[in-house]
Amino acid sequence: MAQTVSEVLTAATDSVTLINAIDADASAVSAVEGMTQAEINDVVQRNVDHIEIILEYAPVDSDDDTPDVKGDSSDKSSYTGAVTTGKAYIAAN
């Protein structure tokens, strides 16, 4: 069964949450505990990449069951905001 746009975006919410938490205070994020700054930046970059890929999801033809995240009109500002935040975090660190 194909995923819906909502399901795909919900899955990306973990990346949004992690990026925003690291940006707020990386030392308080257990997922990056003990990592060097370079390693934390890699984590942020992977999550930025994940969100960017998901935001580009679109079916290639009528037989493709890929959810049309790119063409969907739902509010994606939390996702695009996290991408911007993540890129700024990496540039600053």
C-alpha positions in Angstrom: 0.0 0.0 0.0 1.4 3.4 -1.0 2.0 6.0 1.6 0.0 9.2 1.6 1.5 12.7 1.6 0.5 13.1 5.2 2.3 9.8 6.2 5.5 10.9 4.4 5.5 14.3 6.0 4.8 12.8 9.4 7.9 10.6 9.0 10.0 13.7 8.1 8.8 15.4 11.3 11.5 13.5 13.3 14.1 15.2 11.2 12.5 18.6 11.8 12.4 17.9 15.6 16.1 16.8 15.7 17.4 19.7 13.6 15.5 22.2 15.8 16.6 20.6 19.0 20.3 20.6 17.9 20.0 24.2 16.9 18.5 25.2 20.2 21.1 23.3 22.4 23.1 20.4 20.9 24.4 19.5 24.3 20.9 18.6 25.5 20.2 16.2 22.6 21.0 12.6 23.6 21.1 11.5 19.9 24.4 13.5 19.5 25.9 13.0 22.9 29.6 12.4 22.8 29.9 13.5 19.2 32.3 16.0 17.8 31.0 19.1 16.2 31.9 17.7 12.8 29.8 14.6 13.6 26.9 16.7 14.8 27.1 18.7 11.6 26.9 15.4 9.6 23.8 14.4 11.5 22.2 17.7 10.8 23.2 17.5 7.1 21.8 14.0 6.7 18.5 15.2 8.2 18.4 18.3 6.0 19.1 16.0 3.0 16.3 13.7 4.1 13.8 16.5 4.3 14.8 18.0 0.9 14.4 14.6 -0.8 11.0 14.1 0.8 9.8 17.6 -0.3 10.6 16.7 -3.9 8.6 13.4 -3.9 6.3 13.3 -6.9 5.0 10.6 -9.1 6.7 10.3 -12.5 3.5 9.1 -14.3 0.0 7.9 -13.6 1.2 4.4 -12.7 3.6 5.7 -10.1 2.2 5.5 -6.5 4.8 7.9 -5.1 2.9 10.4 -3.0 2.9 13.9 -4.6 4.5 15.8 -1.7 6.0 18.4 -4.1 2.6 19.2 -5.6 0.6 19.0 -2.4 -0.8 22.3 -1.1 -0.5 21.5 2.6 1.6 23.7 4.8 5.3 22.6 4.6 6.7 25.6 6.4 8.0 23.6 9.4 10.0 21.4 6.9 11.4 24.2 4.8 12.1 26.1 8.0 14.1 23.2 9.4 16.1 23.0 6.2 17.0 26.6 6.5 17.8 26.2 10.2 19.9 23.2 9.6 21.9 24.8 6.9 22.5 27.9 9.0 23.5 25.7 12.0 26.1 24.0 9.8 27.4 27.2 8.5 27.8 28.6 12.0 29.4 25.5 13.4 
